[in-house]
Amino acid sequence: MKVFILGRTEYLFDTALLLSEKHRICGIATAKAMPEYSVKEEDFRKLADRLSCPFHYTDKITDELKDFIKSSAPDICVSVNWVTVLKEDVINLFPKGILNAHFGDLPSYRGNAVINWAILNNEDKIAVTIHQMVPGEIDSGPVWLKDYLNVTKNTTISEVVRFCREKTPELFLRVVNGIENNTLKPTEQDKLNLKPFRCYPRLPEYSKINWSHSAEEIHNLIRASSKPYSGAYTYLKIEDEIKKVYIWESQVVNTHSEDIAAPGHIIKNNKATGESWVMTGKGILSIKSAQYEGEDEFKPGLKWKSIRMHFGFDPEDEIYKLIIKRSKTE
């Protein structure tokens, strides 16, 4: 079949490569990549040259893009992370419609940042879903195939991303082959016996750690925000300097402690393991890897020496100190 590639991300790039072994890639259209993507728009341009197919770059659905699609004479479209919701005038340009990869267990986990939300919600599995696009709707079309990653209490988002990257091209190929050979049929989402709901975007500031939360909740935030994303973060005052600290790896030590300390207080620095233990609102959390903004990653138990250190600071108190300091110099 003649397959048109529409969208962004390394998942789509790898899919185009795999599909090109069995099918003809008749056109590639992409948009500006997000900062966390390892594959950029120029990579898609080079891929189009490599596959000897036309290339188009745009951040909008324009008449020029629609004419480009028509001139490619596609049978079907494969899409990941296009920038807008596609309407009927675009989907109808493809005789066999548009296939989309979504990293949620549809009809649950529609929408945005779904793997982040799934980790935060303590899900025990995360799906890669290939579904048919429906005009003007988000993640609501019939499902062709799914595959699952079993998730443990310590699975990080980087592991989920790696699984999604490995499985997405394979699933797309199976679906395109199944459609071509008429050996595969989709299932309507209302027949899948799952509760439908939508997730909404997560902003970087949502990853600020609240040390009054439980060790489990903070651990989930850290593993849901780690690389390739911007990271869960907190603030640490060292003498008169306030540093922004990214926490990349953690582990729950216990969910309840008889010891008494304020949430966010560093209670142990272990030179042997490189860990630092922090009291939370409920339980103790081990910090295994951290990084000051703009500096190199480090093992905190080797860097921090004192148990008179405390994550987070009181902005009101800091403002008061600045006012006092200023008044003394005037």
Residue pairs with C-beta under 8 A, 6 or more apart in sequence:
1 23
1 24
1 75
1 76
1 96
1 176
1 179
1 180
2 23
2 24
2 26
2 72
2 73
2 74
2 75
2 76
3 19
3 23
3 24
3 25
3 26
3 74
3 75
3 76
3 77
3 78
3 176
4 25
4 26
4 27
4 28
4 29
4 69
4 72
4 74
4 76
4 77
4 78
4 94
5 12
5 15
5 16
5 25
5 27
5 28
5 29
5 30
5 44
5 77
5 78
5 79
6 28
6 29
6 30
6 77
6 78
6 79
6 82
6 98
7 30
7 31
7 79
7 80
7 81
7 82
8 30
8 31
8 32
8 33
8 34
8 37
8 39
8 41
8 80
8 81
8 82
8 83
9 33
9 37
9 39
9 80
9 81
10 37
10 38
10 39
10 165
11 80
11 81
11 101
11 164
11 165
11 168
11 169
12 39
12 78
12 79
12 80
12 81
12 101
12 168
13 39
13 43
13 44
13 47
14 165
14 168
14 169
15 78
15 80
15 101
15 168
15 169
15 172
15 173
16 25
16 28
16 47
16 51
16 78
17 47
17 169
18 169
18 170
18 172
18 173
19 25
19 78
19 169
19 172
19 173
19 176
20 51
22 173
22 176
22 177
23 176
23 180
25 51
25 53
26 53
26 54
26 72
26 73
26 74
27 53
27 54
27 55
27 56
27 68
27 69
27 71
27 72
27 74
28 44
28 47
28 48
28 51
28 53
28 54
28 55
28 56
29 55
29 56
29 57
29 58
29 65
29 68
29 69
30 41
30 44
30 55
30 56
30 57
31 41
31 57
31 58
31 59
31 82
31 83
32 41
32 59
32 83
33 39
33 40
33 41
36 228
36 229
36 230
38 228
41 57
44 55
45 55
45 57
48 54
48 55
49 55
53 72
54 68
54 71
54 72
56 64
56 65
56 68
58 64
58 65
59 83
60 83
60 84
61 84
61 86
61 87
61 90
66 89
66 90
66 93
69 90
69 93
69 94
70 93
74 93
74 94
74 95
75 94
75 95
75 96
76 94
76 95
76 96
76 97
76 98
76 99
76 176
76 179
77 93
77 94
77 97
77 98
77 99
78 98
78 99
78 172
78 176
79 86
79 98
79 99
79 100
79 101
79 133
80 100
80 101
80 168
85 136
85 137
85 138
86 98
86 133
86 135
86 136
87 135
87 136
88 135
88 136
90 98
91 97
91 98
91 133
91 135
92 135
96 179
97 132
97 133
98 132
98 133
99 130
99 131
99 132
99 133
99 144
99 172
99 175
99 176
100 130
100 131
100 132
100 133
100 139
100 141
101 128
101 129
101 130
101 168
101 171
101 172
102 110
102 114
102 128
102 129
102 130
102 131
102 139
103 114
103 115
103 126
103 127
103 128
103 129
103 160
103 164
104 110
104 111
104 114
104 115
104 118
104 126
104 127
104 129
104 139
104 199
105 125
105 126
105 127
105 129
105 146
105 148
105 194
106 127
106 129
106 131
106 139
106 140
106 143
106 146
106 189
106 192
106 194
107 139
107 140
107 189
107 190
107 192
107 194
107 195
107 196
107 197
108 194
108 195
108 196
108 197
109 117
109 118
109 127
109 197
109 199
110 138
110 139
110 140
110 196
110 197
110 198
110 199
111 138
111 139
111 198
111 199
111 200
112 199
112 200
112 201
112 202
113 199
113 200
113 201
113 202
114 199
115 126
115 157
115 160
115 161
115 164
115 224
116 157
116 202
116 224
116 225
116 229
117 199
117 202
117 224
118 126
118 151
119 126
119 151
119 155
119 157
119 160
119 220
119 223
119 224
120 220
120 221
120 224
122 153
122 220
123 151
124 150
124 151
125 148
125 149
125 150
125 151
126 148
126 149
126 151
126 160
126 163
127 146
127 147
127 148
127 149
128 146
128 147
128 148
128 149
128 163
128 164
128 167
128 168
128 171
129 143
129 145
129 146
130 143
130 144
130 145
130 146
130 171
130 172
130 175
131 139
131 141
131 142
131 143
131 144
131 186
131 189
132 141
132 142
132 143
132 144
132 186
133 141
134 140
134 141
138 198
139 198
140 189
141 186
141 189
142 186
142 187
142 188
142 189
143 186
143 187
143 188
143 189
143 192
144 175
144 178
144 184
144 186
145 171
145 174
145 175
145 184
147 167
147 171
149 155
149 159
149 160
149 163
149 164
151 160
153 216
153 219
153 252
154 223
154 251
155 223
156 223
156 226
156 249
157 223
157 224
157 225
157 226
157 227
157 228
157 229
158 226
158 227
158 228
161 228
174 184
175 184
177 183
177 184
178 184
189 196
204 230
207 221
207 225
207 229
207 230
207 231
207 232
207 233
208 232
208 233
208 234
209 218
209 221
209 222
209 232
209 233
209 234
209 247
209 311
209 312
210 218
211 218
211 234
211 263
211 264
211 278
211 279
211 280
211 281
211 311
211 312
212 263
212 280
212 281
213 221
213 280
213 281
213 282
214 255
214 280
214 281
214 282
214 283
215 252
215 253
215 254
215 255
215 280
215 282
215 283
215 284
215 285
216 252
216 255
216 282
216 283
218 232
218 250
218 280
218 285
219 250
219 251
219 252
219 285
221 232
222 232
222 247
222 248
222 249
222 250
223 250
224 232
225 231
225 232
226 232
226 248
226 249
227 248
230 246
231 246
231 247
231 248
231 291
232 246
232 247
233 244
233 245
233 246
233 247
233 293
234 244
234 245
234 247
234 264
234 311
234 312
235 242
235 243
235 244
235 245
235 311
235 312
235 313
236 242
236 243
236 245
236 309
236 310
236 311
237 243
237 310
237 313
238 309
242 313
242 318
243 292
243 293
244 292
244 293
245 290
245 291
245 292
245 293
245 311
246 290
246 291
246 292
246 293
247 287
247 289
247 290
248 288
248 289
248 290
248 291
248 297
249 287
249 288
249 289
250 285
250 286
250 287
250 288
251 285
251 286
251 288
252 283
252 284
252 285
252 286
253 277
253 283
253 284
253 285
253 286
254 283
254 284
255 282
255 283
256 282
256 283
257 279
257 283
257 284
259 267
259 279
259 284
261 267
261 279
262 279
262 310
263 279
263 280
263 281
264 278
264 279
264 280
264 310
264 311
264 312
265 278
265 279
265 307
265 309
265 310
265 311
266 276
266 277
266 278
266 304
266 306
266 307
266 309
266 310
266 311
267 277
267 278
267 279
267 284
267 307
268 275
268 276
268 277
268 307
269 275
269 276
269 277
269 300
269 301
269 304
269 305
269 306
269 307
270 276
270 277
270 301
271 301
271 302
272 301
273 301
274 288
274 299
274 300
274 301
274 302
275 286
275 287
275 288
275 299
275 300
275 301
276 286
276 287
276 290
276 300
276 301
276 304
277 284
277 285
277 286
277 287
278 284
278 285
278 286
278 287
278 311
287 300
288 299
288 300
289 297
289 298
289 299
289 300
290 297
290 298
290 299
290 300
291 297
291 298
